[in-house]
Amino acid sequence: MALREYRCPKCGATFERIIRDADDEHKVACPECGERRVRRLISRFAAARASNNAQRAEGCACGGSCACGRP
Ligand SMILES: [Zn+2]
């Protein structure tokens, strides 16, 4: 479970969501305009954890279809 921050590229809104599993990640949508292709913002704290996890995780835990910024 993680608190993640997102930014909507359509209306510019930023918002936070508590993500418990991959399903939650896929259900994230902008609260202002409903846009689903929101971008996940990486905080310094999250980025530091991600680099630690990168060595043992081959891909994104979300399955690759999210907006977390990984190819
Ligand atoms: Zn929006």
N, CA, C, O and the ligand as a Tripos MOL2 file, in Angstrom:
@<TRIPOS>MOLECULE
protein
  285   283    72     0     0
PROTEIN
NO_CHARGES

@<TRIPOS>ATOM
      1 N           0.8510   -1.1910    0.0000 N.3       1 MET1
      2 CA          0.0000    0.0000    0.0000 C.3       1 MET1
      3 C           0.8870    1.2410    0.0000 C.2       1 MET1
      4 O           1.8730    1.3150    0.7320 O.2       1 MET1
      5 N           0.5220    2.2090   -0.8280 N.am      2 ALA2
      6 CA          1.3640    3.3900   -0.9380 C.3       2 ALA2
      7 C           0.5120    4.6040   -1.2660 C.2       2 ALA2
      8 O          -0.4930    4.5150   -1.9720 O.2       2 ALA2
      9 N           0.9360    5.7270   -0.7410 N.am      3 LEU3
     10 CA          0.2880    6.9780   -1.1130 C.3       3 LEU3
     11 C           1.0480    7.5500   -2.3000 C.2       3 LEU3
     12 O           2.2410    7.8400   -2.2070 O.2       3 LEU3
     13 N           0.3540    7.7070   -3.4040 N.am      4 ARG4
     14 CA          1.0180    8.1840   -4.6110 C.3       4 ARG4
     15 C           0.3860    9.4870   -5.0700 C.2       4 ARG4
     16 O          -0.7980    9.7460   -4.8540 O.2       4 ARG4
     17 N           1.2130   10.2910   -5.7080 N.am      5 GLU5
     18 CA          0.7450   11.5870   -6.1760 C.3       5 GLU5
     19 C           0.6970   11.5690   -7.6950 C.2       5 GLU5
     20 O           1.5950   11.0480   -8.3580 O.2       5 GLU5
     21 N          -0.3600   12.1440   -8.2260 N.am      6 TYR6
     22 CA         -0.5600   12.1440   -9.6740 C.3       6 TYR6
     23 C          -0.8220   13.5570  -10.1630 C.2       6 TYR6
     24 O          -1.2680   14.4300   -9.4190 O.2       6 TYR6
     25 N          -0.5300   13.7480  -11.4380 N.am      7 ARG7
     26 CA         -0.8440   15.0220  -12.0650 C.3       7 ARG7
     27 C          -1.5940   14.7450  -13.3480 C.2       7 ARG7
     28 O          -1.2150   13.8770  -14.1350 O.2       7 ARG7
     29 N          -2.6620   15.4940  -13.5470 N.am      8 CYS8
     30 CA         -3.4570   15.3330  -14.7560 C.3       8 CYS8
     31 C          -2.8870   16.2090  -15.8610 C.2       8 CYS8
     32 O          -2.7640   17.4210  -15.6790 O.2       8 CYS8
     33 N          -2.5350   15.6220  -17.0060 N.am      9 PRO9
     34 CA         -1.9680   16.4040  -18.1090 C.3       9 PRO9
     35 C          -3.0350   17.2200  -18.8330 C.2       9 PRO9
     36 O          -2.7110   18.1130  -19.6160 O.2       9 PRO9
     37 N          -4.2620   16.9260  -18.5810 N.am     10 LYS10
     38 CA         -5.3550   17.5940  -19.2830 C.3      10 LYS10
     39 C          -5.7420   18.9070  -18.6060 C.2      10 LYS10
     40 O          -5.8310   19.9420  -19.2650 O.2      10 LYS10
     41 N          -5.9730   18.8680  -17.2920 N.am     11 CYS11
     42 CA         -6.4130   20.0790  -16.5920 C.3      11 CYS11
     43 C          -5.3790   20.5820  -15.5890 C.2      11 CYS11
     44 O          -5.5400   21.6610  -15.0180 O.2      11 CYS11
     45 N          -4.3190   19.8070  -15.3720 N.am     12 GLY12
     46 CA         -3.2430   20.2740  -14.5080 C.3      12 GLY12
     47 C          -3.4580   20.0080  -13.0290 C.2      12 GLY12
     48 O          -2.6470   20.4280  -12.2040 O.2      12 GLY12
     49 N          -4.5200   19.3270  -12.6840 N.am     13 ALA13
     50 CA         -4.7890   19.0440  -11.2730 C.3      13 ALA13
     51 C          -3.7770   18.0410  -10.7240 C.2      13 ALA13
     52 O          -3.3530   17.1230  -11.4250 O.2      13 ALA13
     53 N          -3.4000   18.2290   -9.4710 N.am     14 THR14
     54 CA         -2.5800   17.2260   -8.7940 C.3      14 THR14
     55 C          -3.4090   16.6590   -7.6460 C.2      14 THR14
     56 O          -4.1640   17.3740   -6.9870 O.2      14 THR14
     57 N          -3.2490   15.3710   -7.4270 N.am     15 PHE15
     58 CA         -4.0400   14.7180   -6.3940 C.3      15 PHE15
     59 C          -3.3160   13.4830   -5.9100 C.2      15 PHE15
     60 O          -2.4060   12.9800   -6.5700 O.2      15 PHE15
     61 N          -3.7270   12.9980   -4.7480 N.am     16 GLU16
     62 CA         -3.0940   11.8240   -4.1580 C.3      16 GLU16
     63 C          -4.0850   10.6760   -4.1100 C.2      16 GLU16
     64 O          -5.2930   10.8710   -3.9770 O.2      16 GLU16
     65 N          -3.5490    9.4950   -4.2200 N.am     17 ARG17
     66 CA         -4.3760    8.2980   -4.1210 C.3      17 ARG17
     67 C          -3.6380    7.2620   -3.2760 C.2      17 ARG17
     68 O          -2.4170    7.1300   -3.3540 O.2      17 ARG17
     69 N          -4.3900    6.5470   -2.4870 N.am     18 ILE18
     70 CA         -3.8010    5.4120   -1.7750 C.3      18 ILE18
     71 C          -3.9390    4.1870   -2.6710 C.2      18 ILE18
     72 O          -5.0420    3.7850   -3.0420 O.2      18 ILE18
     73 N          -2.8040    3.6110   -3.0050 N.am     19 ILE19
     74 CA         -2.7710    2.4630   -3.9090 C.3      19 ILE19
     75 C          -2.4800    1.2080   -3.1070 C.2      19 ILE19
     76 O          -1.4280    1.0910   -2.4780 O.2      19 ILE19
     77 N          -3.4050    0.2850   -3.1330 N.am     20 ARG20
     78 CA         -3.2030   -0.9610   -2.3810 C.3      20 ARG20
     79 C          -2.7330   -2.0980   -3.2660 C.2      20 ARG20
     80 O          -2.0160   -2.9900   -2.8120 O.2      20 ARG20
     81 N          -3.1390   -2.0690   -4.5370 N.am     21 ASP21
     82 CA         -2.6990   -3.1170   -5.4510 C.3      21 ASP21
     83 C          -2.7750   -2.5840   -6.8800 C.2      21 ASP21
     84 O          -3.1250   -1.4270   -7.1110 O.2      21 ASP21
     85 N          -2.4420   -3.4480   -7.8250 N.am     22 ALA22
     86 CA         -2.3810   -3.0080   -9.2160 C.3      22 ALA22
     87 C          -3.7420   -2.5420   -9.7260 C.2      22 ALA22
     88 O          -3.8230   -1.6520  -10.5730 O.2      22 ALA22
     89 N          -4.7910   -3.1380   -9.2140 N.am     23 ASP23
     90 CA         -6.1280   -2.7310   -9.6410 C.3      23 ASP23
     91 C          -6.3890   -1.2710   -9.3030 C.2      23 ASP23
     92 O          -6.9430   -0.5220  -10.1080 O.2      23 ASP23
     93 N          -5.9800   -0.8780   -8.0960 N.am     24 ASP24
     94 CA         -6.1690    0.5100   -7.6950 C.3      24 ASP24
     95 C          -5.4250    1.4390   -8.6330 C.2      24 ASP24
     96 O          -5.9340    2.4910   -9.0220 O.2      24 ASP24
     97 N          -4.2230    1.0410   -8.9890 N.am     25 GLU25
     98 CA         -3.4080    1.8750   -9.8640 C.3      25 GLU25
     99 C          -4.1180    2.0930  -11.1940 C.2      25 GLU25
    100 O          -4.0810    3.1890  -11.7520 O.2      25 GLU25
    101 N          -4.7550    1.0620  -11.6910 N.am     26 HIS26
    102 CA         -5.4190    1.1650  -12.9920 C.3      26 HIS26
    103 C          -6.7110    1.9600  -12.9270 C.2      26 HIS26
    104 O          -7.2280    2.4010  -13.9530 O.2      26 HIS26
    105 N          -7.2290    2.1430  -11.7270 N.am     27 LYS27
    106 CA         -8.5070    2.8450  -11.5820 C.3      27 LYS27
    107 C          -8.3170    4.3310  -11.3080 C.2      27 LYS27
    108 O          -9.2900    5.0760  -11.1880 O.2      27 LYS27
    109 N          -7.0710    4.7570  -11.2090 N.am     28 VAL28
    110 CA         -6.8150    6.1650  -10.9100 C.3      28 VAL28
    111 C          -7.3110    7.0520  -12.0520 C.2      28 VAL28
    112 O          -7.0170    6.8080  -13.2220 O.2      28 VAL28
    113 N          -8.0550    8.0650  -11.6900 N.am     29 ALA29
    114 CA         -8.5240    9.0340  -12.6770 C.3      29 ALA29
    115 C          -8.5430   10.4110  -12.0420 C.2      29 ALA29
    116 O          -8.6470   10.5480  -10.8230 O.2      29 ALA29
    117 N          -8.4410   11.4210  -12.8760 N.am     30 CYS30
    118 CA         -8.4400   12.7930  -12.3790 C.3      30 CYS30
    119 C          -9.7790   13.1160  -11.7140 C.2      30 CYS30
    120 O         -10.8330   12.8780  -12.3040 O.2      30 CYS30
    121 N          -9.7480   13.6570  -10.4910 N.am     31 PRO31
    122 CA        -10.9950   13.9980   -9.8020 C.3      31 PRO31
    123 C         -11.6720   15.2310  -10.3970 C.2      31 PRO31
    124 O         -12.8510   15.4830  -10.1490 O.2      31 PRO31
    125 N         -10.9200   15.9890  -11.1790 N.am     32 GLU32
    126 CA        -11.4730   17.2310  -11.7330 C.3      32 GLU32
    127 C         -12.1680   16.9950  -13.0710 C.2      32 GLU32
    128 O         -13.2730   17.4880  -13.2990 O.2      32 GLU32
    129 N         -11.5210   16.2470  -13.9440 N.am     33 CYS33
    130 CA        -12.0690   16.1050  -15.2940 C.3      33 CYS33
    131 C         -12.2590   14.6480  -15.7140 C.2      33 CYS33
    132 O         -12.7990   14.3760  -16.7870 O.2      33 CYS33
    133 N         -11.8190   13.7140  -14.8760 N.am     34 GLY34
    134 CA        -12.0500   12.3130  -15.1840 C.3      34 GLY34
    135 C         -11.0170   11.6800  -16.0950 C.2      34 GLY34
    136 O         -11.1450   10.5120  -16.4600 O.2      34 GLY34
    137 N          -9.9880   12.4400  -16.4680 N.am     35 GLU35
    138 CA         -8.9430   11.9100  -17.3280 C.3      35 GLU35
    139 C          -8.2580   10.7200  -16.6550 C.2      35 GLU35
    140 O          -7.8880   10.7860  -15.4830 O.2      35 GLU35
    141 N          -8.0970    9.6440  -17.4050 N.am     36 ARG36
    142 CA         -7.4900    8.4430  -16.8140 C.3      36 ARG36
    143 C          -5.9950    8.3310  -17.1000 C.2      36 ARG36
    144 O          -5.2850    7.5880  -16.4230 O.2      36 ARG36
    145 N          -5.5270    9.0530  -18.0830 N.am     37 ARG37
    146 CA         -4.0950    8.9520  -18.4140 C.3      37 ARG37
    147 C          -3.3020    9.9700  -17.6090 C.2      37 ARG37
    148 O          -2.6110   10.8230  -18.1680 O.2      37 ARG37
    149 N          -3.4100    9.8690  -16.3030 N.am     38 VAL38
    150 CA         -2.7020   10.8030  -15.4350 C.3      38 VAL38
    151 C          -1.2610   10.3460  -15.2520 C.2      38 VAL38
    152 O          -0.9390    9.1680  -15.4000 O.2      38 VAL38
    153 N          -0.4140   11.2990  -14.9310 N.am     39 ARG39
    154 CA          0.9960   10.9720  -14.7190 C.3      39 ARG39
    155 C           1.2910   10.8710  -13.2400 C.2      39 ARG39
    156 O           0.8470   11.6890  -12.4350 O.2      39 ARG39
    157 N           2.0380    9.8610  -12.9100 N.am     40 ARG40
    158 CA          2.4060    9.6920  -11.5110 C.3      40 ARG40
    159 C           3.6110   10.5580  -11.2120 C.2      40 ARG40
    160 O           4.5970   10.5360  -11.9490 O.2      40 ARG40
    161 N           3.5400   11.3080  -10.1520 N.am     41 LEU41
    162 CA          4.6710   12.1110   -9.7280 C.3      41 LEU41
    163 C           5.5350   11.2710   -8.7930 C.2      41 LEU41
    164 O           5.0290   10.5670   -7.9190 O.2      41 LEU41
    165 N           6.8220   11.3590   -8.9900 N.am     42 ILE42
    166 CA          7.7350   10.5990   -8.1540 C.3      42 ILE42
    167 C           8.3450   11.5340   -7.1130 C.2      42 ILE42
    168 O           9.0800   12.4630   -7.4500 O.2      42 ILE42
    169 N           8.0380   11.2810   -5.8780 N.am     43 SER43
    170 CA          8.6480   12.0780   -4.8180 C.3      43 SER43
    171 C          10.0820   11.6120   -4.6110 C.2      43 SER43
    172 O          10.4750   10.5400   -5.0720 O.2      43 SER43
    173 N          10.8460   12.4230   -3.9170 N.am     44 ARG44
    174 CA         12.2290   12.0180   -3.6520 C.3      44 ARG44
    175 C          12.2710   10.7300   -2.8470 C.2      44 ARG44
    176 O          13.1010    9.8520   -3.0830 O.2      44 ARG44
    177 N          11.3700   10.6410   -1.9080 N.am     45 PHE45
    178 CA         11.3250    9.4420   -1.0810 C.3      45 PHE45
    179 C          11.0000    8.2110   -1.9320 C.2      45 PHE45
    180 O          11.6560    7.1770   -1.8090 O.2      45 PHE45
    181 N          10.0020    8.3260   -2.7790 N.am     46 ALA46
    182 CA          9.6140    7.2020   -3.6120 C.3      46 ALA46
    183 C          10.7090    6.8620   -4.6080 C.2      46 ALA46
    184 O          10.9550    5.6880   -4.8870 O.2      46 ALA46
    185 N          11.3690    7.8820   -5.1460 N.am     47 ALA47
    186 CA         12.4210    7.6400   -6.1240 C.3      47 ALA47
    187 C          13.5830    6.8780   -5.4960 C.2      47 ALA47
    188 O          14.1710    5.9980   -6.1230 O.2      47 ALA47
    189 N          13.9030    7.2220   -4.2640 N.am     48 ALA48
    190 CA         14.9860    6.5280   -3.5760 C.3      48 ALA48
    191 C          14.6230    5.0600   -3.3560 C.2      48 ALA48
    192 O          15.4590    4.1700   -3.5140 O.2      48 ALA48
    193 N          13.3720    4.8240   -2.9920 N.am     49 ARG49
    194 CA         12.9500    3.4400   -2.8050 C.3      49 ARG49
    195 C          12.9280    2.6920   -4.1250 C.2      49 ARG49
    196 O          13.2710    1.5120   -4.1820 O.2      49 ARG49
    197 N          12.5240    3.3830   -5.1920 N.am     50 ALA50
    198 CA         12.4360    2.7390   -6.5010 C.3      50 ALA50
    199 C          13.8150    2.2890   -6.9650 C.2      50 ALA50
    200 O          13.9520    1.2100   -7.5400 O.2      50 ALA50
    201 N          14.8330    3.1000   -6.7220 N.am     51 SER51
    202 CA         16.1700    2.7160   -7.1780 C.3      51 SER51
    203 C          16.6710    1.5210   -6.3780 C.2      51 SER51
    204 O          17.4130    0.6920   -6.9050 O.2      51 SER51
    205 N          16.2800    1.4250   -5.1300 N.am     52 ASN52
    206 CA         16.6480    0.2510   -4.3510 C.3      52 ASN52
    207 C          15.9450   -0.9930   -4.8790 C.2      52 ASN52
    208 O          16.5390   -2.0660   -4.9740 O.2      52 ASN52
    209 N          14.6880   -0.8320   -5.2150 N.am     53 ASN53
    210 CA         13.9090   -1.9670   -5.6880 C.3      53 ASN53
    211 C          14.2910   -2.3800   -7.0950 C.2      53 ASN53
    212 O          14.0720   -3.5290   -7.4770 O.2      53 ASN53
    213 N          14.8540   -1.4750   -7.8700 N.am     54 ALA54
    214 CA         15.1250   -1.7360   -9.2780 C.3      54 ALA54
    215 C          16.0800   -2.9080   -9.4630 C.2      54 ALA54
    216 O          16.0510   -3.5840  -10.4920 O.2      54 ALA54
    217 N          16.9200   -3.1450   -8.4720 N.am     55 GLN55
    218 CA         17.8960   -4.2030   -8.6400 C.3      55 GLN55
    219 C          17.2640   -5.5880   -8.5730 C.2      55 GLN55
    220 O          17.7690   -6.5390   -9.1690 O.2      55 GLN55
    221 N          16.1590   -5.6940   -7.8460 N.am     56 ARG56
    222 CA         15.5550   -7.0180   -7.7550 C.3      56 ARG56
    223 C          14.2480   -7.1310   -8.5250 C.2      56 ARG56
    224 O          13.7270   -8.2300   -8.7120 O.2      56 ARG56
    225 N          13.7170   -5.9930   -8.9740 N.am     57 ALA57
    226 CA         12.4830   -6.0290   -9.7530 C.3      57 ALA57
    227 C          12.8020   -5.7260  -11.2120 C.2      57 ALA57
    228 O          13.4110   -4.7010  -11.5180 O.2      57 ALA57
    229 N          12.3970   -6.5990  -12.0940 N.am     58 GLU58
    230 CA         12.7170   -6.4020  -13.5140 C.3      58 GLU58
    231 C          11.8740   -5.3030  -14.1210 C.2      58 GLU58
    232 O          12.3770   -4.4800  -14.8860 O.2      58 GLU58
    233 N          10.6010   -5.2830  -13.7890 N.am     59 GLY59
    234 CA          9.7290   -4.2730  -14.3680 C.3      59 GLY59
    235 C           8.9390   -3.5840  -13.2840 C.2      59 GLY59
    236 O           9.1900   -3.7630  -12.0930 O.2      59 GLY59
    237 N           8.0070   -2.8170  -13.7050 N.am     60 CYS60
    238 CA          7.1680   -2.1180  -12.7460 C.3      60 CYS60
    239 C           6.2030   -3.1090  -12.0990 C.2      60 CYS60
    240 O           5.6690   -3.9970  -12.7630 O.2      60 CYS60
    241 N           5.9940   -2.9480  -10.8240 N.am     61 ALA61
    242 CA          5.0890   -3.8320  -10.0960 C.3      61 ALA61
    243 C           3.6540   -3.7190  -10.5960 C.2      61 ALA61
    244 O           2.8230   -4.5850  -10.3260 O.2      61 ALA61
    245 N           3.3740   -2.6540  -11.3200 N.am     62 CYS62
    246 CA          1.9960   -2.4340  -11.7490 C.3      62 CYS62
    247 C           1.6800   -3.2160  -13.0170 C.2      62 CYS62
    248 O           0.5200   -3.2680  -13.4250 O.2      62 CYS62
    249 N           2.6720   -3.8200  -13.6480 N.am     63 GLY63
    250 CA          2.4100   -4.6050  -14.8480 C.3      63 GLY63
    251 C           2.7010   -3.8720  -16.1340 C.2      63 GLY63
    252 O           2.5550   -4.4490  -17.2120 O.2      63 GLY63
    253 N           3.1020   -2.6340  -16.0600 N.am     64 GLY64
    254 CA          3.5710   -1.9180  -17.2450 C.3      64 GLY64
    255 C           2.5310   -1.0770  -17.9540 C.2      64 GLY64
    256 O           2.8720   -0.3580  -18.8940 O.2      64 GLY64
    257 N           1.2670   -1.1390  -17.5380 N.am     65 SER65
    258 CA          0.2570   -0.3760  -18.2520 C.3      65 SER65
    259 C          -0.1870    0.8430  -17.4660 C.2      65 SER65
    260 O          -1.2360    1.4240  -17.7440 O.2      65 SER65
    261 N           0.6050    1.2240  -16.4960 N.am     66 CYS66
    262 CA          0.2170    2.3750  -15.6930 C.3      66 CYS66
    263 C           0.9610    3.6100  -16.1700 C.2      66 CYS66
    264 O           1.6680    3.5710  -17.1770 O.2      66 CYS66
    265 N           0.7990    4.7020  -15.4430 N.am     67 ALA67
    266 CA          1.4370    5.9640  -15.8140 C.3      67 ALA67
    267 C           2.6260    6.2540  -14.9190 C.2      67 ALA67
    268 O           2.9190    7.4110  -14.6180 O.2      67 ALA67
    269 N           3.3060    5.2080  -14.4980 N.am     68 CYS68
    270 CA          4.3830    5.4250  -13.5530 C.3      68 CYS68
    271 C           5.6570    5.8890  -14.2220 C.2      68 CYS68
    272 O           6.6350    6.1770  -13.5330 O.2      68 CYS68
    273 N           5.6800    5.9710  -15.5440 N.am     69 GLY69
    274 CA          6.8250    6.5650  -16.2280 C.3      69 GLY69
    275 C           7.8470    5.5660  -16.7240 C.2      69 GLY69
    276 O           8.7960    5.9410  -17.4120 O.2      69 GLY69
    277 N           7.6700    4.3030  -16.3890 N.am     70 ARG70
    278 CA          8.6340    3.3150  -16.8870 C.3      70 ARG70
    279 C           8.2260    2.8340  -18.2700 C.2      70 ARG70
    280 O           7.0340    2.7480  -18.5670 O.2      70 ARG70
    281 N           9.1680    2.5290  -19.0930 N.am     71 PRO71
    282 CA          8.8520    2.0470  -20.4470 C.3      71 PRO71
    283 C           8.1690    0.6740  -20.4380 C.2      71 PRO71
    284 O           7.8430    0.1390  -21.4980 O.2      71 PRO71
    285 ZN         -7.9160   16.5060  -15.0620 Zn       72 ZN72
@<TRIPOS>BOND
     1     1     2 1
     2     2     3 1
     3     3     4 2
     4     3     5 am
     5     5     6 1
     6     6     7 1
     7     7     8 2
     8     7     9 am
     9     9    10 1
    10    10    11 1
    11    11    12 2
    12    11    13 am
    13    13    14 1
    14    14    15 1
    15    15    16 2
    16    15    17 am
    17    17    18 1
    18    18    19 1
    19    19    20 2
    20    19    21 am
    21    21    22 1
    22    22    23 1
    23    23    24 2
    24    23    25 am
    25    25    26 1
    26    26    27 1
    27    27    28 2
    28    27    29 am
    29    29    30 1
    30    30    31 1
    31    31    32 2
    32    31    33 am
    33    33    34 1
    34    34    35 1
    35    35    36 2
    36    35    37 am
    37    37    38 1
    38    38    39 1
    39    39    40 2
    40    39    41 am
    41    41    42 1
    42    42    43 1
    43    43    44 2
    44    43    45 am
    45    45    46 1
    46    46    47 1
    47    47    48 2
    48    47    49 am
    49    49    50 1
    50    50    51 1
    51    51    52 2
    52    51    53 am
    53    53    54 1
    54    54    55 1
    55    55    56 2
    56    55    57 am
    57    57    58 1
    58    58    59 1
    59    59    60 2
    60    59    61 am
    61    61    62 1
    62    62    63 1
    63    63    64 2
    64    63    65 am
    65    65    66 1
    66    66    67 1
    67    67    68 2
    68    67    69 am
    69    69    70 1
    70    70    71 1
    71    71    72 2
    72    71    73 am
    73    73    74 1
    74    74    75 1
    75    75    76 2
    76    75    77 am
    77    77    78 1
    78    78    79 1
    79    79    80 2
    80    79    81 am
    81    81    82 1
    82    82    83 1
    83    83    84 2
    84    83    85 am
    85    85    86 1
    86    86    87 1
    87    87    88 2
    88    87    89 am
    89    89    90 1
    90    90    91 1
    91    91    92 2
    92    91    93 am
    93    93    94 1
    94    94    95 1
    95    95    96 2
    96    95    97 am
    97    97    98 1
    98    98    99 1
    99    99   100 2
   100    99   101 am
   101   101   102 1
   102   102   103 1
   103   103   104 2
   104   103   105 am
   105   105   106 1
   106   106   107 1
   107   107   108 2
   108   107   109 am
   109   109   110 1
   110   110   111 1
   111   111   112 2
   112   111   113 am
   113   113   114 1
   114   114   115 1
   115   115   116 2
   116   115   117 am
   117   117   118 1
   118   118   119 1
   119   119   120 2
   120   119   121 am
   121   121   122 1
   122   122   123 1
   123   123   124 2
   124   123   125 am
   125   125   126 1
   126   126   127 1
   127   127   128 2
   128   127   129 am
   129   129   130 1
   130   130   131 1
   131   131   132 2
   132   131   133 am
   133   133   134 1
   134   134   135 1
   135   135   136 2
   136   135   137 am
   137   137   138 1
   138   138   139 1
   139   139   140 2
   140   139   141 am
   141   141   142 1
   142   142   143 1
   143   143   144 2
   144   143   145 am
   145   145   146 1
   146   146   147 1
   147   147   148 2
   148   147   149 am
   149   149   150 1
   150   150   151 1
   151   151   152 2
   152   151   153 am
   153   153   154 1
   154   154   155 1
   155   155   156 2
   156   155   157 am
   157   157   158 1
   158   158   159 1
   159   159   160 2
   160   159   161 am
   161   161   162 1
   162   162   163 1
   163   163   164 2
   164   163   165 am
   165   165   166 1
   166   166   167 1
   167   167   168 2
   168   167   169 am
   169   169   170 1
   170   170   171 1
   171   171   172 2
   172   171   173 am
   173   173   174 1
   174   174   175 1
   175   175   176 2
   176   175   177 am
   177   177   178 1
   178   178   179 1
   179   179   180 2
   180   179   181 am
   181   181   182 1
   182   182   183 1
   183   183   184 2
   184   183   185 am
   185   185   186 1
   186   186   187 1
   187   187   188 2
   188   187   189 am
   189   189   190 1
   190   190   191 1
   191   191   192 2
   192   191   193 am
   193   193   194 1
   194   194   195 1
   195   195   196 2
   196   195   197 am
   197   197   198 1
   198   198   199 1
   199   199   200 2
   200   199   201 am
   201   201   202 1
   202   202   203 1
   203   203   204 2
   204   203   205 am
   205   205   206 1
   206   206   207 1
   207   207   208 2
   208   207   209 am
   209   209   210 1
   210   210   211 1
   211   211   212 2
   212   211   213 am
   213   213   214 1
   214   214   215 1
   215   215   216 2
   216   215   217 am
   217   217   218 1
   218   218   219 1
   219   219   220 2
   220   219   221 am
   221   221   222 1
   222   222   223 1
   223   223   224 2
   224   223   225 am
   225   225   226 1
   226   226   227 1
   227   227   228 2
   228   227   229 am
   229   229   230 1
   230   230   231 1
   231   231   232 2
   232   231   233 am
   233   233   234 1
   234   234   235 1
   235   235   236 2
   236   235   237 am
   237   237   238 1
   238   238   239 1
   239   239   240 2
   240   239   241 am
   241   241   242 1
   242   242   243 1
   243   243   244 2
   244   243   245 am
   245   245   246 1
   246   246   247 1
   247   247   248 2
   248   247   249 am
   249   249   250 1
   250   250   251 1
   251   251   252 2
   252   251   253 am
   253   253   254 1
   254   254   255 1
   255   255   256 2
   256   255   257 am
   257   257   258 1
   258   258   259 1
   259   259   260 2
   260   259   261 am
   261   261   262 1
   262   262   263 1
   263   263   264 2
   264   263   265 am
   265   265   266 1
   266   266   267 1
   267   267   268 2
   268   267   269 am
   269   269   270 1
   270   270   271 1
   271   271   272 2
   272   271   273 am
   273   273   274 1
   274   274   275 1
   275   275   276 2
   276   275   277 am
   277   277   278 1
   278   278   279 1
   279   279   280 2
   280   279   281 am
   281   281   282 1
   282   282   283 1
   283   283   284 2
@<TRIPOS>SUBSTRUCTURE
     1 MET1         2 RESIDUE 1 A MET
     2 ALA2         6 RESIDUE 1 A ALA
     3 LEU3        10 RESIDUE 1 A LEU
     4 ARG4        14 RESIDUE 1 A ARG
     5 GLU5        18 RESIDUE 1 A GLU
     6 TYR6        22 RESIDUE 1 A TYR
     7 ARG7        26 RESIDUE 1 A ARG
     8 CYS8        30 RESIDUE 1 A CYS
     9 PRO9        34 RESIDUE 1 A PRO
    10 LYS10       38 RESIDUE 1 A LYS
    11 CYS11       42 RESIDUE 1 A CYS
    12 GLY12       46 RESIDUE 1 A GLY
    13 ALA13       50 RESIDUE 1 A ALA
    14 THR14       54 RESIDUE 1 A THR
    15 PHE15       58 RESIDUE 1 A PHE
    16 GLU16       62 RESIDUE 1 A GLU
    17 ARG17       66 RESIDUE 1 A ARG
    18 ILE18       70 RESIDUE 1 A ILE
    19 ILE19       74 RESIDUE 1 A ILE
    20 ARG20       78 RESIDUE 1 A ARG
    21 ASP21       82 RESIDUE 1 A ASP
    22 ALA22       86 RESIDUE 1 A ALA
    23 ASP23       90 RESIDUE 1 A ASP
    24 ASP24       94 RESIDUE 1 A ASP
    25 GLU25       98 RESIDUE 1 A GLU
    26 HIS26      102 RESIDUE 1 A HIS
    27 LYS27      106 RESIDUE 1 A LYS
    28 VAL28      110 RESIDUE 1 A VAL
    29 ALA29      114 RESIDUE 1 A ALA
    30 CYS30      118 RESIDUE 1 A CYS
    31 PRO31      122 RESIDUE 1 A PRO
    32 GLU32      126 RESIDUE 1 A GLU
    33 CYS33      130 RESIDUE 1 A CYS
    34 GLY34      134 RESIDUE 1 A GLY
    35 GLU35      138 RESIDUE 1 A GLU
    36 ARG36      142 RESIDUE 1 A ARG
    37 ARG37      146 RESIDUE 1 A ARG
    38 VAL38      150 RESIDUE 1 A VAL
    39 ARG39      154 RESIDUE 1 A ARG
    40 ARG40      158 RESIDUE 1 A ARG
    41 LEU41      162 RESIDUE 1 A LEU
    42 ILE42      166 RESIDUE 1 A ILE
    43 SER43      170 RESIDUE 1 A SER
    44 ARG44      174 RESIDUE 1 A ARG
    45 PHE45      178 RESIDUE 1 A PHE
    46 ALA46      182 RESIDUE 1 A ALA
    47 ALA47      186 RESIDUE 1 A ALA
    48 ALA48      190 RESIDUE 1 A ALA
    49 ARG49      194 RESIDUE 1 A ARG
    50 ALA50      198 RESIDUE 1 A ALA
    51 SER51      202 RESIDUE 1 A SER
    52 ASN52      206 RESIDUE 1 A ASN
    53 ASN53      210 RESIDUE 1 A ASN
    54 ALA54      214 RESIDUE 1 A ALA
    55 GLN55      218 RESIDUE 1 A GLN
    56 ARG56      222 RESIDUE 1 A ARG
    57 ALA57      226 RESIDUE 1 A ALA
    58 GLU58      230 RESIDUE 1 A GLU
    59 GLY59      234 RESIDUE 1 A GLY
    60 CYS60      238 RESIDUE 1 A CYS
    61 ALA61      242 RESIDUE 1 A ALA
    62 CYS62      246 RESIDUE 1 A CYS
    63 GLY63      250 RESIDUE 1 A GLY
    64 GLY64      254 RESIDUE 1 A GLY
    65 SER65      258 RESIDUE 1 A SER
    66 CYS66      262 RESIDUE 1 A CYS
    67 ALA67      266 RESIDUE 1 A ALA
    68 CYS68      270 RESIDUE 1 A CYS
    69 GLY69      274 RESIDUE 1 A GLY
    70 ARG70      278 RESIDUE 1 A ARG
    71 PRO71      282 RESIDUE 1 A PRO
    72 ZN72       285 GROUP 0 **** ****
